[in-house]
Every structure is written in structure tokens, then in C-alpha cells.
Amino acid sequence: MTPHGGEPRSPLPPAGRAPEERAAEAATAEACTDEAATAEASSAEAATPEAATAEELTAEARTAEELTAEERAAERRAAEERAAEERAAEERAVEEALALVGRREPHEAHTHSAPERLDTTASRRPEPFGSSPSGANSFRAGSHPGGHSFHADSQPGDPGTGNGQTSPAQPSQHIGPGSPTGLGRPAEPGRPAELGSPTGPIRPAEPGSPAESGSPAEPGSTLSAPCATSWHDARALARRLGRAAPLAAHRLPLERALGHVLAEAVVALTDLPSFDTSAMDGWAVAGPGPWAVRMGEGLLAGRGEGEPLLDGQAVRIATGARIPAEATAVIRSEHARFDEVKGLLHATRAVVPGQDIRPRGQECRSGDQLLPVGTVVTPPVLGLAAAAGYDALVAVPLPRVDVLVLGDELLTAGLPQGGRIRDALGPMLGPWLRSLGAEVSAPQRLGDDAEALRRALTTSDADLVLTTGGTAAGPVDHVHPVLAEIGAELLVDGVSVRPGHPMLLARLADGGPYVVGLPGNPLAAVAGLMTLAEPLLRGIAGRPAQDSYHPPVREEVRGHPLDTRLIPVVHRADSVMPLHYSGPAMLRGIAAADGLAVVPPGGVRSGAEVEILDLPWTSAEPWTEGCFT
């Protein structure tokens, strides 16, 4: 309703509310509206960067997909060219390493067949633990290959992959590839490390240099990555160095020649046999039967020539006795019947002329070669030489080996106790080395005494010195510092193999003995023995290299992603079975094995062929061709 004659009126306010209250409510509503608008704007702004990021990722993915096949092929070609350059450098390194030890002039590399390539696997290694005990004569930094790396051969219950018999692996000390003696040189920027040639003795780092053992690197600096030699190349180098050693010769009586290698061929000094002899006990007969028996004791071995037989006569004869003249056959006692009344001999079987007679020269004629140079003297060789008239043989001397057992933690008797363990390598290495044809002195137990080690190395007159343990970079690992102090030539420092990667091969100054440093863990030491010591000793002794063969493996063998593995195996029919307990500190597997499988990086599947190294007491030396019937 409106008043008559006027405009509409606003509703009346509720009773009791003042105009000021109504104004406050209006202001509050307006403020709420502004806040909502601000929140919507903020949400929109926050969503904008996320959308942009998604667009960028999509663009990057499209860019990656646009890489052409030509670009990838170009990258592959560049990698192949770099690899070819590295291989050429590595081939030169082998010849220079041989020249370094005085075995071959470097220029001979151009007139001989290409040397076996020393492939290497570069791996970044942590700084050595602790500082070198030799002070300023410490090595350039770089720990041993595999200091803190993957161990595919670890098994449940394995105490670790340490280099010593008692402690787990620690970063190892290394004569770096940049040193003038390592078989390697620092990598150029953007390129992997390559093998170089050693040109002098091991040299210490400059005092105070960042690369000095135990010294931290300068902020922002990077230590060069040393290279571990591949297993096949390390073994090939050891074999070639052994073969390059000059072979001496001396005359040995037969009773002292066992295990030596012939330096002169064995030539028959007489016909074998030297006269016609009887091969059986029985009757020597002449002409067709029956035969009149000539009475008497008959013909015995070792007696002179008997009277000739007349046609139709027979006489008793013993095995090895000289056949009388005119005899035509020997009838075995069980194939004849003697009529005592008539004095006649009858054959119960047909008689063939010449039967059971060993004719003169049946085995060899005088002047025939019986055994060539390089034959290993075995018991049958001694027998053949004696039969051919020899009293002595001209042979290569056995290589002499000194064994130095390192480590204060080792016990020589009783049960392990007080944190100490039994020495497993001392009792094992001597017989093992003798089975390889070496003359081995009694083990010298030096503990962790650097001075005793230095003295033992510098006074040794052996062909090879074998050390156990101490090849890593722990506070009492003295092998590397002592070798540096006495000016040794380091030829191999670390091998890409599990177990056994901290092994080393060196040559003492002035034509001194070779040094093979074995890791302290027992199975790792076996790996070093078979990788470096065995081929080196074979070469020095003049023995032939072990034949390689590849039977199938019955089970899949897990491999290391980068390194070769040596796994104990046992032969089963025409295949091999890998054995358990193959951790670096274990001997249970190798004690039951008759060989080591050479497992390439990545492993092998069941049924695949794998290279086998025979253990020396299970392998047969290759027999040589000669005058055998």
C-alpha cells in the first residue's frame, strides 16, 4: 500500500536496530567479496608455472625423439676410432714393458708379430686410507682397483672381500698411471685412461703434493683414475715375460732330473731293444714241429748268446732272454705239451714265425730322437732315458722362489684366538709352487714389518719372490711403499678379476727377481697365483703353456658386471659344475675343485662353454711325439 498521492516507502527497520549497525553489516559483506576475488586470482597465478613446466618437459621429450640415426651412427664411429687409438697405444705398451726389463728392443715391435693387447678397465677409486709409512717416499694417490667396489663373488656367510686374511677390503694404495712406472698414463680430458710405457723405476710423489699418499686433494681437484689390467692381458704379459727370460742349462743325474725341462733332446744311444729278446716264458723253436728238446737249464735273461738252434730243435727260454740264432718263434709254456718219454715238444696252437719275439730296434734305432727339447721330465721319461743308455740329462734349472708371508694377525699352530687366525697360505703355497716345477725355499714369516720386507726383497737371489697380503692401502700394507723405496719396476698393479684384483707384478732393479704380490685372502691369493705366478714360472722353467679348453657349464654362473671371475669347478662327465664357497676368503670350494672356470663379465648361462684352468695336480702334461709303439 502507498499513501495517497505519494511514492512507495522503504520497509521499516526491525525494532531496536540503529542505522549505524546496518552500515557495518554492509561493509563486512563487501570485504568478504574482495577476499574471494583475491583467492581466485592467486590460484590462477599458481597454476601458471606448473603448466609451463609441463610444456617444457614435453618439448624436451620431443627434442630427444628427434635424434636421427645418422647422429647416433656418428657417435658410434667416434667411439670406435677412440678405441682403435687406445688399442694401438696399448700394443706399444707391451713391447715397451718388455724392453724395460731388458728382454727386447722397442723397435723390434715393428719386426715381430703384434703383441697381445693390454686392455684395461678404468675405474674411479677412493683415496688411500691413512698415510704412507715411507713419508716423503709415499706413492702418488689412487687406491687399489676395487677398493670399495661391487663384489659379485660374495656369498652369505662370507666374511667380506678384504685383501688381508683377517680384515675386510680397504682402499688400496696404487702407483698411479701418471707415474713413470705404471702401465698407464692419466686420461686426457674427455678420454678414458690409456696404458703407457714404464720408463723408469717407481718414483715417490713430490712431498706435499695433493696426490701424495694419505694427503687430501685440493678442493675441486680430481685424482686420476688408475687402470686395472684385464685378466687375459695380465696373464699374457706374465707368460711373455717368463718366456723372454734366458734359459740356462745344466747336466743332472737321472735321480735329480725329475720335474725339470729338457734343454737338450734325448736321442737313442743304441737300438731298443739292442738284441732280439723273448717276450714270454716258454720255448724257443726253429722250423716246424714237433721239436726235439735240447736238455739243460735253458736260456735266461742277462746271460750271453746261446748256441744256435738247428732246424727242428727247441730249448726252454725266459722272458727277456736273448733269442738264439736260427730260432724262428717262441711258444708260450701254456701253448705247448712236452712228451718226456719221446723227448718231443708239441704245439697246441698254430705257430706263426716271429711270434713272441721282440726284434732288435723294435722301439727305436740308434740316433732316433726320443724326446724333444722342452719335454718335462716325468718318471716315465727317466725310465726311457735310462733304457736308452743315459746316466744324466741336460735340463733347465728349476726356477727358485722365495715366499714372504706378511701379517701380524697370523698364527702358525692351534685354533684361531684373540682376533688372530691361522696362516693358510704358508702351508699351501710351497707345495703348489713345487707342482708348477719350482724350487721353493721355506716360507719367511715377516709380520707387518716394512724393514724386514725391504731386507728380504733386496737380499733375495731367487727368480721370483712371492708376497702374501699387504698389497692394499691399509696402515700396515707395506708392499707398494717398499717397492717404491727400492726402485722396483711395477709392471701390473691391479687386475680386473674377482677375487684377487689387488694382485701386482713387479721387477726389482738391476735385473733382480720378479715380485708377485698376492692378496692376503686365500682364494684371492690362488687367483693371483694362477694369473701371474703360474704363467711366469712356466716361461722361466721352459715349460709349455697350459692348454686352453672350453667345456659347457652345467649351471648358470653369476658374473661381475665389469671384471672376470675365477670360480672353482669340478668336472662331471663332459661338463663342469661350479662349486659353492667361492668367496675371496674361502678355501672350501677350491679344496674340492679340479679347475677354475674363467667367467667373463656378465656371467655365463647354463650350457654355455667356459674356459677352464686346470689345477696343477689334476692336469696332464701334454705328451710329445716320438718313437713310441
C-alpha positions as CSV (number, residue, x, y, z in Angstrom):
1,M,0.0,0.0,0.0
2,T,1.2,3.5,-0.7
3,P,0.0,6.6,0.9
4,H,-2.4,8.5,-1.2
5,G,-0.7,11.0,-3.5
6,G,3.0,9.9,-2.5
7,E,6.0,7.5,-3.5
8,P,6.4,4.0,-2.1
9,R,8.2,3.8,1.2
10,S,11.0,1.6,2.5
11,P,10.2,-1.2,4.9
12,L,10.5,-0.2,8.5
13,P,13.6,-1.4,10.3
14,P,13.3,-4.1,13.0
15,A,12.6,-2.7,16.3
16,G,15.8,-1.9,18.3
17,R,18.4,-1.6,15.4
18,A,20.2,1.6,14.8
19,P,21.3,2.9,11.4
20,E,25.0,2.5,12.4
21,E,24.6,-1.3,12.8
22,R,23.1,-1.6,9.3
23,A,26.1,0.2,7.8
24,A,28.6,-2.1,9.5
25,E,27.0,-5.2,8.1
26,A,27.1,-3.8,4.5
27,A,30.9,-3.1,4.9
28,T,31.6,-6.6,6.2
29,A,29.8,-8.2,3.1
30,E,31.8,-6.1,0.8
31,A,35.1,-7.1,2.4
32,C,34.3,-10.8,2.1
33,T,33.6,-10.4,-1.6
34,D,37.1,-8.8,-2.1
35,E,38.9,-11.6,-0.3
36,A,37.2,-14.3,-2.5
37,A,38.3,-12.4,-5.7
38,T,41.9,-12.2,-4.4
39,A,42.0,-16.0,-3.7
40,E,40.8,-16.8,-7.2
41,A,43.5,-14.7,-8.7
42,S,46.2,-16.3,-6.6
43,S,45.1,-19.8,-7.6
44,A,45.3,-18.8,-11.3
45,E,48.8,-17.5,-10.8
46,A,50.0,-20.7,-9.0
47,A,48.7,-22.9,-11.8
48,T,50.6,-21.0,-14.5
49,P,54.2,-22.2,-13.6
50,E,53.1,-25.9,-13.4
51,A,51.6,-25.6,-16.9
52,A,54.8,-24.0,-18.2
53,T,56.9,-26.8,-16.7
54,A,54.8,-29.5,-18.3
55,E,55.1,-27.7,-21.7
56,E,58.9,-27.6,-21.3
57,L,59.2,-31.3,-20.4
58,T,57.1,-32.2,-23.4
59,A,59.3,-30.1,-25.6
60,E,62.5,-31.8,-24.3
61,A,60.9,-35.2,-24.9
62,R,60.2,-34.2,-28.5
63,T,63.8,-33.0,-28.9
64,A,65.2,-36.3,-27.6
65,E,63.0,-38.2,-30.0
66,E,64.2,-36.1,-32.9
67,L,67.8,-37.5,-32.6
68,T,68.5,-39.0,-36.0
69,A,70.0,-42.4,-36.8
70,E,72.9,-40.6,-38.5
71,E,73.8,-38.8,-35.3
72,R,73.8,-42.0,-33.3
73,A,76.0,-43.7,-36.0
74,A,78.4,-40.8,-35.9
75,E,78.7,-41.1,-32.2
76,R,79.4,-44.9,-32.6
77,R,82.1,-44.2,-35.2
78,A,83.8,-41.7,-33.0
79,A,83.8,-44.2,-30.1
80,E,85.3,-46.9,-32.4
81,E,88.1,-44.5,-33.5
82,R,89.0,-43.7,-29.9
83,A,89.0,-47.4,-29.1
84,A,91.3,-48.1,-32.0
85,E,93.7,-45.4,-30.9
86,E,93.7,-46.8,-27.4
87,R,94.4,-50.3,-28.6
88,A,97.4,-49.1,-30.7
89,A,98.8,-47.4,-27.6
90,E,98.3,-50.5,-25.5
91,E,100.1,-52.7,-28.1
92,R,103.1,-50.3,-27.9
93,A,103.0,-50.5,-24.1
94,V,103.6,-54.3,-24.1
95,E,106.7,-54.0,-26.3
96,E,108.0,-51.1,-24.2
97,A,107.3,-53.0,-21.0
98,L,109.4,-55.9,-22.3
99,A,112.1,-53.6,-23.4
100,L,112.1,-52.1,-19.9
101,V,113.1,-55.3,-18.3
102,G,115.9,-55.8,-20.9
103,R,114.2,-58.6,-23.0
104,R,113.5,-56.8,-26.3
105,E,114.4,-53.6,-28.0
106,P,111.4,-51.3,-28.5
107,H,112.0,-51.2,-32.3
108,E,111.5,-54.9,-32.5
109,A,107.8,-54.3,-32.3
110,H,108.0,-53.4,-36.0
111,T,109.6,-56.7,-37.0
112,H,107.6,-59.1,-34.9
113,S,104.0,-60.0,-34.8
114,A,101.7,-57.7,-32.9
115,P,101.9,-58.1,-29.2
116,E,98.9,-59.2,-27.2
117,R,96.9,-56.1,-26.3
118,L,96.8,-54.9,-22.7
119,D,93.1,-54.0,-22.4
120,T,92.4,-52.1,-19.2
121,T,89.3,-51.2,-17.3
122,A,89.4,-47.7,-15.8
123,S,87.6,-47.3,-12.6
124,R,87.4,-44.4,-10.1
125,R,89.0,-45.3,-6.9
126,P,88.8,-43.7,-3.5
127,E,91.8,-42.1,-1.8
128,P,94.1,-44.5,0.1
129,F,93.4,-45.0,3.8
130,G,96.0,-43.4,6.0
131,S,99.4,-42.1,5.1
132,S,102.4,-44.0,3.7
133,P,104.9,-45.2,6.3
134,S,107.6,-44.1,4.0
135,G,107.0,-40.4,4.5
136,A,108.2,-38.4,1.5
137,N,108.7,-41.5,-0.5
138,S,105.0,-42.3,-0.5
139,F,103.2,-43.1,-3.8
140,R,101.0,-40.9,-5.8
141,A,97.4,-41.2,-4.8
142,G,94.9,-43.6,-6.1
143,S,93.6,-46.6,-4.2
144,H,93.7,-50.1,-5.5
145,P,91.2,-51.1,-8.1
146,G,88.2,-52.5,-6.3
147,G,88.8,-50.7,-3.0
148,H,85.1,-50.1,-2.5
149,S,83.6,-51.7,-5.5
150,F,81.0,-54.4,-6.3
151,H,81.9,-57.9,-5.3
152,A,79.9,-60.5,-7.3
153,D,81.6,-63.3,-5.5
154,S,80.5,-62.5,-2.0
155,Q,78.2,-65.1,-0.5
156,P,76.1,-65.4,2.6
157,G,78.4,-66.0,5.4
158,D,81.4,-64.7,3.5
159,P,83.4,-62.5,6.0
160,G,83.9,-59.9,3.2
161,T,86.1,-59.2,0.3
162,G,89.1,-57.9,2.1
163,N,92.6,-58.1,0.8
164,G,94.0,-59.4,4.1
165,Q,93.3,-62.7,5.8
166,T,91.7,-61.0,8.7
167,S,90.2,-57.7,7.7
168,P,87.7,-56.6,5.1
169,A,88.8,-54.8,2.0
170,Q,90.1,-51.4,2.3
171,P,91.0,-48.8,-0.3
172,S,94.3,-49.9,-1.7
173,Q,97.4,-47.8,-2.4
174,H,98.4,-47.6,-6.1
175,I,101.3,-46.4,-8.1
176,G,99.2,-44.2,-10.3
177,P,99.0,-44.3,-14.0
178,G,100.6,-41.0,-14.1
179,S,103.8,-42.3,-12.5
180,P,106.6,-43.2,-14.9
181,T,106.4,-46.8,-13.9
182,G,102.7,-47.7,-14.0
183,L,101.5,-49.3,-17.2
184,G,99.2,-46.4,-17.8
185,R,99.0,-42.6,-18.0
186,P,96.4,-40.1,-16.9
187,A,93.4,-39.8,-19.1
188,E,93.1,-36.7,-21.3
189,P,90.1,-34.6,-20.7
190,G,87.1,-36.3,-22.2
191,R,89.0,-39.6,-22.9
192,P,89.5,-42.8,-20.8
193,A,92.8,-43.6,-19.3
194,E,95.3,-45.4,-21.5
195,L,98.2,-47.7,-21.0
196,G,101.5,-46.1,-21.3
197,S,105.0,-47.4,-21.1
198,P,107.1,-47.5,-17.9
199,T,110.3,-45.6,-18.4
200,G,111.9,-45.8,-15.0
201,P,111.7,-47.1,-11.5
202,I,108.8,-46.4,-9.2
203,R,109.1,-42.8,-8.1
204,P,107.6,-41.2,-5.0
205,A,105.3,-38.3,-5.1
206,E,106.6,-34.9,-4.6
207,P,106.4,-34.1,-0.9
208,G,103.4,-32.0,-0.1
209,S,101.7,-32.7,-3.4
210,P,98.0,-33.3,-3.4
211,A,98.5,-36.7,-4.8
212,E,100.8,-37.8,-2.1
213,S,99.5,-40.9,-0.3
214,G,97.3,-40.0,2.6
215,S,97.1,-36.3,1.6
216,P,93.7,-34.9,0.7
217,A,93.2,-33.5,-2.7
218,E,92.9,-29.8,-3.2
219,P,89.4,-28.5,-3.2
220,G,87.9,-29.0,-6.6
221,S,90.8,-31.2,-7.8
222,T,90.3,-34.8,-9.2
223,L,92.7,-37.7,-8.8
224,S,93.5,-39.6,-12.0
225,A,91.6,-42.9,-12.3
226,P,94.1,-45.7,-12.4
227,C,93.6,-48.6,-14.8
228,A,93.4,-52.3,-13.8
229,T,94.8,-54.6,-16.4
230,S,92.3,-57.1,-17.9
231,W,92.7,-60.7,-16.6
232,H,93.7,-62.1,-20.0
233,D,96.2,-59.4,-20.7
234,A,97.8,-59.7,-17.3
235,R,98.2,-63.4,-17.7
236,A,99.5,-63.0,-21.3
237,L,102.1,-60.4,-20.1
238,A,103.3,-62.7,-17.3
239,R,103.7,-65.5,-19.8
240,R,105.6,-63.4,-22.3
241,L,108.0,-62.1,-19.6
242,G,108.7,-65.6,-18.4
243,R,109.4,-66.8,-22.0
244,A,111.7,-63.8,-22.5
245,A,114.0,-64.9,-19.6
246,P,117.2,-66.5,-20.9
247,L,117.2,-70.3,-20.4
248,A,120.3,-71.8,-18.6
249,A,121.2,-75.5,-18.8
250,H,123.0,-77.9,-16.6
251,R,123.6,-81.6,-16.5
252,L,121.8,-83.5,-13.9
253,P,122.0,-87.2,-12.8
254,L,118.8,-89.0,-13.5
255,E,117.9,-89.2,-9.8
256,R,117.8,-85.3,-9.7
257,A,116.2,-84.6,-13.0
258,L,112.6,-85.2,-12.1
259,G,110.4,-82.1,-12.8
260,H,113.0,-80.3,-14.9
261,V,112.6,-79.4,-18.6
262,L,114.9,-80.9,-21.1
263,A,117.4,-78.3,-22.6
264,E,118.7,-81.0,-25.0
265,A,116.8,-83.6,-26.9
266,V,117.1,-87.2,-25.8
267,V,118.5,-89.2,-28.7
268,A,118.7,-93.0,-28.6
269,L,122.3,-94.1,-28.0
270,T,121.5,-97.7,-29.0
271,D,118.8,-99.8,-30.7
272,L,115.9,-100.6,-28.3
273,P,115.9,-103.4,-27.7
274,S,119.6,-103.9,-28.5
275,F,119.1,-107.6,-29.5
276,D,116.3,-110.0,-30.2
277,T,114.6,-111.0,-27.0
278,S,111.9,-113.3,-25.8
279,A,108.6,-111.6,-24.9
280,M,107.3,-114.6,-22.9
281,D,108.4,-117.6,-20.9
282,G,108.2,-120.7,-23.0
283,W,110.2,-122.5,-25.7
284,A,112.4,-121.1,-28.5
285,V,111.9,-123.3,-31.6
286,A,113.5,-123.5,-35.0
287,G,111.5,-124.6,-38.0
288,P,108.3,-126.7,-38.0
289,G,107.4,-129.1,-35.2
290,P,107.4,-131.4,-33.4
291,W,110.7,-130.3,-32.0
292,A,113.4,-132.3,-30.2
293,V,114.1,-130.6,-26.8
294,R,117.6,-129.7,-26.0
295,M,118.0,-130.6,-22.3
296,G,119.6,-128.3,-19.7
297,E,118.6,-125.2,-17.7
298,G,117.6,-123.3,-20.9
299,L,118.2,-119.6,-21.7
300,L,117.8,-117.0,-19.0
301,A,117.7,-113.2,-19.1
302,G,121.0,-111.5,-18.6
303,R,123.1,-114.4,-20.0
304,G,125.2,-114.3,-23.1
305,E,124.2,-115.6,-26.5
306,G,123.3,-119.3,-26.5
307,E,124.2,-121.9,-29.1
308,P,122.3,-121.6,-32.4
309,L,119.3,-123.9,-32.8
310,L,119.2,-126.5,-35.5
311,D,116.0,-126.9,-37.6
312,G,113.5,-129.0,-35.6
313,Q,115.1,-128.2,-32.2
314,A,113.6,-126.4,-29.1
315,V,115.0,-125.0,-25.9
316,R,113.5,-123.5,-22.8
317,I,113.7,-119.7,-22.7
318,A,112.7,-117.0,-20.1
319,T,111.2,-113.6,-20.7
320,G,113.9,-111.1,-21.7
321,A,116.4,-113.7,-22.6
322,R,118.4,-113.4,-25.8
323,I,117.0,-115.3,-28.7
324,P,119.4,-117.9,-30.0
325,A,120.5,-117.7,-33.6
326,E,118.2,-119.5,-36.2
327,A,115.2,-119.5,-33.8
328,T,112.0,-118.8,-35.7
329,A,109.4,-118.3,-32.9
330,V,108.7,-118.6,-29.2
331,I,105.9,-120.8,-28.0
332,R,104.4,-119.9,-24.6
333,S,104.6,-122.5,-21.9
334,E,100.8,-122.8,-21.8
335,H,100.5,-123.4,-25.5
336,A,103.0,-126.4,-25.6
337,R,103.0,-130.0,-24.5
338,F,106.2,-131.8,-23.7
339,D,106.3,-135.6,-24.2
340,E,109.0,-136.6,-21.7
341,V,109.1,-140.2,-23.0
342,K,109.9,-139.3,-26.6
343,G,111.6,-136.0,-25.7
344,L,109.5,-134.1,-28.2
345,L,107.7,-130.8,-27.9
346,H,104.2,-130.4,-29.5
347,A,102.4,-127.1,-30.0
348,T,98.7,-126.9,-29.0
349,R,98.1,-124.0,-31.3
350,A,99.3,-122.8,-34.7
351,V,102.8,-121.4,-34.6
352,V,103.5,-118.2,-36.6
353,P,107.1,-117.3,-37.4
354,G,108.3,-114.4,-35.3
355,Q,105.6,-114.8,-32.6
356,D,106.5,-113.5,-29.1
357,I,109.9,-112.3,-30.2
358,R,110.9,-108.7,-29.7
359,P,113.2,-107.9,-32.6
360,R,116.2,-105.6,-32.2
361,G,115.3,-101.9,-32.8
362,Q,111.6,-102.5,-32.5
363,E,111.2,-99.4,-30.2
364,C,113.9,-97.2,-31.6
365,R,117.0,-97.3,-33.7
366,S,120.2,-95.7,-32.6
367,G,120.2,-92.0,-33.4
368,D,116.4,-91.6,-33.3
369,Q,115.1,-88.7,-31.3
370,L,113.2,-90.0,-28.3
371,L,112.2,-86.7,-26.6
372,P,112.5,-83.1,-27.9
373,V,113.7,-80.0,-26.1
374,G,111.1,-78.7,-23.7
375,T,109.8,-82.0,-22.5
376,V,109.0,-82.1,-18.8
377,V,111.0,-84.9,-17.1
378,T,108.4,-87.3,-15.6
379,P,109.1,-90.8,-14.1
380,P,108.5,-92.5,-17.5
381,V,111.0,-90.0,-19.1
382,L,113.6,-91.1,-16.6
383,G,112.9,-94.7,-17.4
384,L,113.1,-94.2,-21.1
385,A,116.4,-92.2,-20.8
386,A,117.9,-95.0,-18.6
387,A,116.8,-97.7,-21.1
388,A,118.4,-95.6,-23.9
389,G,121.7,-95.6,-22.1
390,Y,121.7,-92.2,-20.3
391,D,123.1,-91.6,-16.9
392,A,122.4,-87.8,-16.8
393,L,120.2,-85.3,-18.7
394,V,120.8,-81.7,-19.8
395,A,117.9,-79.7,-18.3
396,V,116.8,-76.2,-17.5
397,P,117.3,-75.4,-13.8
398,L,114.1,-75.1,-11.7
399,P,113.1,-71.5,-11.1
400,R,113.8,-70.6,-7.5
401,V,111.0,-69.0,-5.5
402,D,111.1,-67.2,-2.1
403,V,107.8,-66.9,-0.2
404,L,107.3,-64.0,2.2
405,V,104.2,-64.3,4.4
406,L,103.1,-60.9,5.8
407,G,100.7,-60.1,8.6
408,D,100.9,-59.9,12.4
409,E,97.5,-61.5,12.7
410,L,98.6,-64.9,11.5
411,L,99.1,-68.0,13.7
412,T,101.2,-71.0,12.7
413,A,99.6,-73.5,15.1
414,G,96.4,-74.1,17.1
415,L,93.0,-72.6,16.9
416,P,92.2,-69.0,15.9
417,Q,92.0,-66.9,19.0
418,G,92.3,-63.3,20.3
419,G,91.4,-61.8,16.9
420,R,94.2,-63.8,15.2
421,I,93.7,-66.5,12.5
422,R,95.7,-69.4,11.2
423,D,98.1,-68.8,8.3
424,A,96.5,-70.8,5.4
425,L,98.9,-69.5,2.7
426,G,102.2,-70.6,4.2
427,P,101.4,-74.3,4.2
428,M,99.7,-74.1,0.8
429,L,102.0,-72.1,-1.4
430,G,105.1,-74.2,-1.2
431,P,103.6,-77.5,-2.5
432,W,101.6,-75.5,-5.1
433,L,104.7,-73.9,-6.4
434,R,106.6,-77.2,-6.5
435,S,103.8,-78.7,-8.5
436,L,104.4,-75.9,-11.0
437,G,108.0,-77.0,-11.3
438,A,109.7,-74.5,-8.9
439,E,112.3,-74.9,-6.2
440,V,110.8,-73.2,-3.2
441,S,112.5,-72.1,0.0
442,A,110.9,-72.3,3.4
443,P,108.3,-69.5,4.0
444,Q,109.7,-66.4,5.7
445,R,107.1,-65.0,8.2
446,L,107.8,-61.3,8.4
447,G,104.7,-60.0,10.1
448,D,103.9,-56.3,9.3
449,D,107.5,-55.2,9.3
450,A,108.4,-52.9,6.5
451,E,112.1,-53.0,7.1
452,A,112.1,-56.8,7.2
453,L,110.2,-56.8,3.9
454,R,112.7,-54.5,2.3
455,R,115.6,-56.6,3.6
456,A,114.1,-59.8,2.3
457,L,113.4,-58.4,-1.1
458,T,116.8,-56.8,-1.6
459,T,118.8,-59.9,-0.5
460,S,116.8,-62.5,-2.4
461,D,118.7,-64.4,-5.1
462,A,115.6,-66.2,-6.3
463,D,114.0,-65.9,-9.7
464,L,110.6,-64.9,-8.2
465,V,109.6,-63.5,-4.8
466,L,106.0,-64.2,-3.8
467,T,104.5,-62.0,-1.1
468,T,101.2,-62.6,0.6
469,G,99.0,-59.7,1.8
470,G,99.9,-56.1,2.2
471,T,99.1,-55.1,-1.4
472,A,96.2,-52.8,-0.4
473,A,96.5,-49.3,1.2
474,G,95.9,-50.0,4.9
475,P,98.1,-48.6,7.6
476,V,100.3,-51.7,7.6
477,D,100.2,-52.6,3.9
478,H,103.9,-52.1,3.1
479,V,104.3,-53.8,-0.3
480,H,103.8,-50.7,-2.5
481,P,105.9,-48.3,-0.4
482,V,108.8,-50.8,-0.1
483,L,108.8,-51.5,-3.8
484,A,108.9,-47.7,-4.5
485,E,111.8,-47.3,-2.0
486,I,114.0,-49.9,-3.6
487,G,113.3,-48.8,-7.2
488,A,111.2,-51.7,-8.5
489,E,109.6,-51.7,-11.9
490,L,105.8,-52.0,-11.5
491,L,104.5,-54.0,-14.5
492,V,101.0,-54.8,-13.3
493,D,99.2,-53.1,-10.5
494,G,95.7,-54.5,-10.1
495,V,93.9,-56.9,-12.4
496,S,90.2,-56.8,-13.4
497,V,89.4,-60.1,-11.8
498,R,87.3,-61.3,-8.7
499,P,88.6,-62.5,-6.4
500,G,92.2,-61.2,-6.5
501,H,92.0,-57.8,-8.0
502,P,94.8,-56.2,-5.8
503,M,97.5,-58.5,-7.2
504,L,100.6,-57.0,-8.6
505,L,103.7,-57.9,-10.7
506,A,107.0,-56.0,-10.4
507,R,110.7,-56.4,-11.3
508,L,113.4,-55.4,-8.9
509,A,116.1,-53.1,-10.1
510,D,119.3,-54.2,-11.9
511,G,117.9,-57.5,-13.2
512,G,116.7,-58.6,-9.8
513,P,113.9,-61.1,-9.3
514,Y,110.3,-60.7,-10.3
515,V,107.9,-60.0,-7.5
516,V,104.3,-61.2,-7.5
517,G,102.2,-59.6,-4.7
518,L,99.3,-61.8,-3.8
519,P,96.3,-60.6,-1.8
520,G,96.0,-61.9,1.7
521,N,92.6,-63.6,1.3
522,P,93.3,-67.3,0.5
523,L,91.1,-67.7,-2.7
524,A,92.2,-64.3,-3.9
525,A,95.8,-65.4,-3.5
526,V,95.0,-68.5,-5.5
527,A,93.7,-66.3,-8.3
528,G,96.9,-64.2,-8.2
529,L,99.0,-67.4,-8.3
530,M,97.2,-68.7,-11.3
531,T,97.0,-65.4,-13.1
532,L,100.6,-64.1,-12.7
533,A,102.9,-66.6,-11.0
534,E,101.9,-69.7,-12.9
535,P,102.5,-68.4,-16.4
536,L,105.6,-66.6,-15.3
537,L,107.1,-69.7,-13.8
538,R,106.2,-71.8,-16.8
539,G,108.1,-69.5,-19.0
540,I,111.2,-69.2,-16.8
541,A,111.3,-73.0,-16.5
542,G,110.8,-73.5,-20.2
543,R,107.6,-75.4,-19.7
544,P,104.8,-75.2,-22.3
545,A,101.8,-73.0,-21.7
546,Q,98.8,-74.7,-20.3
547,D,96.4,-75.8,-23.0
548,S,93.1,-74.0,-23.0
549,Y,89.8,-75.8,-23.4
550,H,86.1,-74.8,-23.1
551,P,83.6,-77.4,-21.8
552,P,80.0,-76.5,-21.1
553,V,79.0,-75.4,-17.6
554,R,76.0,-77.2,-16.0
555,E,74.6,-74.3,-14.1
556,E,74.3,-70.6,-14.7
557,V,77.2,-68.7,-13.2
558,R,76.7,-65.2,-12.0
559,G,79.3,-62.7,-13.2
560,H,80.7,-59.4,-12.2
561,P,79.4,-56.5,-14.3
562,L,82.9,-55.4,-15.3
563,D,85.5,-58.0,-14.2
564,T,86.4,-61.6,-14.9
565,R,85.6,-64.1,-12.2
566,L,87.5,-67.2,-11.3
567,I,85.2,-69.9,-9.9
568,P,86.2,-73.3,-8.6
569,V,84.6,-76.1,-10.6
570,V,84.7,-79.9,-10.7
571,H,84.4,-82.0,-13.9
572,R,81.3,-84.1,-14.3
573,A,81.3,-86.2,-17.5
574,D,81.6,-83.8,-20.4
575,S,80.8,-80.6,-18.4
576,V,81.9,-78.7,-15.4
577,M,79.9,-77.9,-12.2
578,P,80.5,-74.7,-10.3
579,L,81.2,-75.1,-6.6
580,H,79.9,-73.1,-3.7
581,Y,82.1,-71.4,-1.1
582,S,83.9,-69.3,-3.7
583,G,84.3,-66.1,-1.7
584,P,87.8,-64.5,-1.6
585,A,88.4,-65.6,2.0
586,M,87.3,-69.2,1.4
587,L,89.2,-72.4,0.6
588,R,86.4,-74.9,0.9
589,G,85.4,-74.7,-2.8
590,I,88.9,-74.8,-4.2
591,A,89.9,-77.7,-2.0
592,A,87.2,-79.9,-3.7
593,A,87.9,-78.4,-7.2
594,D,89.9,-79.7,-10.1
595,G,89.9,-76.5,-12.1
596,L,89.0,-72.8,-12.2
597,A,86.3,-71.5,-14.6
598,V,87.2,-68.2,-16.2
599,V,83.8,-66.4,-16.2
600,P,83.6,-63.3,-18.4
601,P,81.9,-60.1,-17.2
602,G,78.2,-60.6,-17.0
603,G,78.4,-64.3,-16.3
604,V,77.5,-67.4,-18.3
605,R,74.3,-69.3,-18.8
606,S,73.8,-73.0,-18.2
607,G,75.1,-75.0,-21.1
608,A,77.4,-72.2,-22.4
609,E,81.1,-73.0,-22.9
610,V,83.6,-71.6,-20.4
611,E,87.4,-71.5,-20.3
612,I,89.0,-73.8,-17.7
613,L,92.3,-73.5,-15.9
614,D,93.4,-77.0,-14.7
615,L,94.9,-77.1,-11.2
616,P,98.4,-78.5,-11.5
617,W,97.8,-81.7,-9.7
618,T,94.8,-82.6,-11.9
619,S,96.2,-81.7,-15.3
620,A,98.3,-84.0,-17.5
621,E,101.3,-82.5,-19.2
622,P,101.0,-82.8,-23.0
623,W,102.9,-85.9,-24.2
624,T,105.3,-85.4,-27.1
625,E,105.5,-87.3,-30.3
626,G,108.4,-89.7,-30.5
627,C,109.3,-93.2,-31.3
628,F,106.6,-95.0,-29.4
629,T,104.9,-98.2,-30.5
